[in-house]
Amino acid sequence: MAGLPEYIVRMKQWRAGLSKDERWCIVISADPDAMAAAMALKRIMQQKVRSVDIARVNEVTRPDNLAMIRYLSIPLKPWQADKAQGYAHLALVDSQPHHNKAFQNLRFDCIIDHHPLPPANGNQILDKTAPGFLDIRPGIGATSTMMTRYLQALRLRPGPRLATALLYGIRTDTGIFERSGGEEDFRAYQWLSQHADNGLIRRITRSEYLRGWLPLFARAFRSLSDCRGGAHVSLKDVDSADLLVAIADFFTKVHGLKWIAVSGVVNKTVVVIFRCDGSRDIGRLADACFHDVGEAGGHRNMARAEFPLASVPEGVKPGDFIRKRLETRKLRPATSPKVSAGGQ
């Protein structure tokens, strides 16, 4: 294996050590990149182990994600913690144990991710997990890129559905190379393009919005206000954070808008979705504004913050609370973000 990257050597060694008697479950916080990465890991493992399931810890409500599951026949099931003992091993892709409370009491024997490494206390969580295979590379734009490289190295050609999923995973996490992504992502995208189904890609990408969201888009346009070189939108109560993500992504297409923060209240939790054109580190801004009231952070171009509605002082509107912090908070010294930007 001389000349191969270390992560490819480790992947080959790990795969060779899998047993036909083992039942595995790949646990994910479902978004396009996570679902595609899970499909690819299942492809890598399926002839080496007894069975591989894919389970999600979140509800899937975004129309493009639902379309992806439907058109690509992704075998996704809800995660049931009480069924964990039925699996010999668990894997985690496109995330890390500290990213979601549902992950924190689980022991993962495989972790593959492209998000920033955790802060000091998160490193302790990762050390306790002690996975048999660990590959975390923040310099990569999508976990789908990492999985594509494994498939190439293992000489496993993806079928049209898997190639389409991986291609779409790279598209969404890099913003079609507008938000992030480098040479490795581009090479993976080019290779996958030879195997993907363009018709399926078009059907998935045309399923971005629900008709019921349109009045809330109108509300977002009315509430748009300038803020610290960017803009803020407050939508008050919403049924799903996916709507906030869709609106934030829409505003990235507005010429001259450097960054946007779209906020709303979902089941007594305040959620703020950030998008940026790269002119500033939006993950650090999210962390500076909301680290003391909840979880916040992300990448340079996309980030997220969540905190309890109870953290907003009585008599103050959540939108006003968020706007004041956006306008006045100073950046903290650079550190690893607390939450993943994936799925935002």
Secondary structure, DSSP 8 states (H G I E B T S, - for coil): -TTS-HHHHHHHHHHHT--TT-EEEEEE--SHHHHHHHHHHHHHHTTTSSEEEEEESS----HHHHHHHHHTT--EEE--GGGGGG-SEEEEESS-GGG-TTTTT---SEEEE-S----HHHHHHHHHH--SEEEE-TTSS-HHHHHHHHHHHTT----HHHHHHHHHHHHHHHTTTTSS--HHHHHHHHHHHTTS-HHHHHHHHT----GGGHHHHHHHHHH-EEETTEEEEEEEE-S-HHHHHHHHHHHTTSTT--EEEEEEEETTEEEEEEEE-SSS-HHHHHHHHHTTTSEEEE-SSEEEEEEEGGGS-TT--HHHHHHHHHHH----S----SS--TT-
